[in-house]
Amino acid sequence: MAAFFNFILAHSGDAADPELLHWIKERLDQVFGPSPWVLVIVMGFIIFAIPIFVIVVYLMQGGRRAATDRPNRPRINRDWYQDGPEQE
């Protein structure tokens, strides 16, 4: 139990290492340029693309499930209905 409390007390209050965050920001600026709007657009696209992809896959699988859940119906000979009963 004491080890658990020592772990909590040893935990730093920062969310992340400031030097690491600065390095990541510099790399992102090198890739996307100095404009922050490019990064906002890219991240926004990713944020919206993931749920849309999940919904599309769900709907595709729903169609497959509906096709396999149908009861097996006997085939009807439709030629008999089109010609009518034979008369002699």
Order of alpha helices (4+ residues) and beta strands (2+ residues): alpha-alpha-alpha-alpha
